Amino acid sequence: MTKVEDVNLSPWYVTGLTDGEGCFCLIVNTENKKRENSVSTYRYWVVDFSLHMRDDERPILEKVQKFFEAGRLNGVSSNGNNAVHFNIRSREDVLTKLIPHFEKFPLQAKKQRDFLLWKEAVAILELAKKRKKTLFDGQLLTNQEEIRLYKIRDLLSERLRGRKYFDYLARRGNVRTGKMVS
């Protein structure tokens, strides 16, 4: 990671900012692939850490991006309000930068619960990844793991319901809000 003095952000500031403005999301995407006479449906899981703020706060999020040396910044507009969205989805960055940061500088509010659930989801996905034998294998999840991921996703999204960012993701089709049917 970039040295803190180069960015002028304290690690505790980044943790506090996350406590107030951060989001640990677990997203399941579905794709339909057409083959000769059939359609196959594929699901894949994405872990997402994000901070969402008003556009005039962009310099802070640029510093956070430099602090972690990871992630993307995107401008978004919702109901005429301009905002900026910073997120990290790279599993490698999650494993080598985010999780170690929040373990060393733990969250102090309710977001700690979200982080622990999200970290569990990352561990499940990494375990499934290790089961892959070829590049063409999907995420090899057991039924129990998949059920647990859906449960974690639902628990994480409970706190987001009604928030603008959750609505934004839902409009983009990146969040499935329904309960898993067994």
C-alpha positions in Angstrom: 0.0 0.0 0.0 1.0 3.6 -0.5 2.7 5.1 2.6 0.1 7.0 4.6 2.2 10.2 4.7 2.1 10.3 0.9 -1.7 10.4 1.0 -2.3 12.3 4.2 -4.9 9.9 5.5 -4.7 8.1 8.8 -5.6 4.4 8.6 -8.1 5.1 11.4 -9.6 7.9 9.3 -10.2 5.4 6.5 -11.8 3.0 9.0 -14.0 5.8 10.4 -15.0 6.9 6.9 -16.0 3.4 6.2 -18.0 3.1 9.4 -20.0 6.1 8.3 -20.1 5.9 4.5 -18.9 2.4 3.5 -20.7 -0.6 2.2 -19.7 -4.3 2.2 -21.8 -5.9 -0.5 -22.2 -9.4 -1.8 -23.7 -9.6 -5.3 -24.9 -12.6 -7.3 -25.0 -12.1 -11.1 -26.7 -14.4 -13.5 -25.9 -14.9 -17.1 -27.7 -17.0 -19.7 -25.4 -18.6 -22.3 -27.0 -19.9 -25.5 -25.6 -23.2 -26.8 -26.8 -25.0 -30.0 -30.2 -26.2 -28.7 -30.2 -25.0 -25.1 -29.7 -22.2 -22.7 -27.4 -22.6 -19.7 -27.7 -20.3 -16.7 -24.6 -19.4 -14.8 -24.4 -17.6 -11.5 -21.3 -16.0 -10.1 -20.6 -14.1 -6.9 -18.9 -10.7 -6.6 -17.6 -9.1 -3.4 -17.8 -5.4 -3.4 -16.5 -2.8 -1.0 -17.7 0.7 -1.7 -17.9 4.3 -0.5 -20.5 6.6 -1.9 -20.4 10.4 -1.3 -21.5 13.7 -2.7 -19.4 14.8 -5.8 -17.8 17.6 -3.8 -16.2 14.9 -1.6 -14.3 13.4 -4.6 -10.9 14.5 -3.4 -11.3 12.3 -0.2 -12.3 9.3 -2.2 -9.3 9.9 -4.5 -7.1 9.8 -1.4 -8.7 6.6 -0.3 -8.1 5.1 -3.7 -4.4 6.1 -3.5 -4.3 4.8 0.1 -5.4 1.3 -1.0 -3.7 1.5 -4.4 -6.8 -0.2 -5.7 -10.4 0.4 -6.9 -12.3 2.6 -9.2 -14.0 6.0 -9.0 -17.2 6.6 -10.9 -19.4 9.6 -11.1 -23.1 8.8 -10.6 -26.3 10.9 -10.7 -29.4 10.1 -8.9 -32.5 12.4 -8.9 -30.4 15.3 -10.1 -27.8 14.9 -7.3 -24.2 14.3 -8.4 -22.3 11.8 -6.4 -19.0 9.8 -6.6 -18.8 6.1 -6.0 -15.5 4.3 -5.1 -15.4 0.6 -5.1 -13.1 -2.4 -5.0 -14.1 -5.7 -6.4 -10.8 -7.4 -7.2 -10.7 -10.4 -4.9 -6.9 -10.1 -4.8 -7.1 -6.5 -3.5 -9.8 -7.6 -1.1 -7.6 -10.3 0.3 -4.3 -8.5 0.4 -5.4 -4.9 1.2 -8.9 -4.5 2.5 -9.2 -7.4 4.9 -5.8 -6.9 6.4 -6.6 -3.1 6.9 -9.9 -3.7 8.7 -8.3 -6.5 10.8 -5.5 -4.1 11.9 -7.8 -1.1 12.2 -11.2 -2.6 13.1 -14.5 -0.9 12.5 -16.1 0.5 15.6 -19.8 0.6 14.8 -22.4 -1.7 13.3 -20.4 -1.9 10.1 -18.1 -4.4 11.9 -20.8 -7.0 11.8 -21.1 -6.4 8.0 -17.4 -6.7 7.6 -17.2 -10.0 9.4 -20.1 -11.5 7.3 -18.5 -10.2 4.1 -15.1 -11.6 5.2 -16.8 -15.0 5.7 -18.3 -14.8 2.2 -14.8 -14.0 0.7 -13.4 -17.1 2.5 -16.2 -19.3 1.1 -15.5 -18.0 -2.4 -11.8 -18.5 -2.0 -12.4 -22.1 -0.9 -14.6 -22.7 -3.9 -12.0 -21.2 -6.2 -9.4 -23.7 -4.9 -11.6 -26.5 -6.1 -11.4 -25.4 -9.7 -9.5 -27.7 -11.9 -9.7 -25.7 -15.2 -10.3 -22.1 -16.2 -13.7 -23.2 -17.6 -15.0 -24.5 -14.2 -17.4 -22.1 -12.6 -17.4 -21.3 -8.9 -17.6 -24.7 -7.4 -19.7 -24.1 -4.4 -21.4 -26.8 -2.4 -25.1 -26.5 -1.7 -24.4 -25.5 1.9 -21.9 -22.8 0.8 -24.3 -21.4 -1.7 -27.1 -21.3 0.8 -24.8 -19.5 3.3 -23.8 -17.0 0.6 -27.4 -16.1 -0.1 -28.0 -15.8 3.7 -25.0 -13.5 4.0 -26.2 -11.4 1.0 -29.6 -11.0 2.6 -28.2 -10.0 5.9 -25.9 -7.4 4.3 -28.7 -6.0 2.2 -31.1 -5.7 5.1 -29.2 -2.6 6.3 -29.1 -1.2 2.8 -32.7 -1.3 2.0 -34.0 2.2 1.4 -30.5 3.7 0.8 -29.9 5.4 -2.5 -26.9 3.3 -3.4 -28.9 0.1 -2.9 -31.6 1.5 -5.2 -28.9 2.5 -7.7 -27.5 -1.1 -7.8 -31.0 -2.6 -8.0 -31.8 -0.3 -11.0 -28.6 -1.5 -12.7 -29.6 -5.1 -12.1 -26.6 -5.9 -9.9 -28.5 -6.8 -6.8 -31.0 -9.6 -6.5 -33.2 -8.8 -3.5 -35.4 -11.9 -3.5 -34.9 -14.7 -1.0 -33.4 -17.9 -2.2 -36.0 -20.6 -3.0 -34.8 -24.1 -2.0 
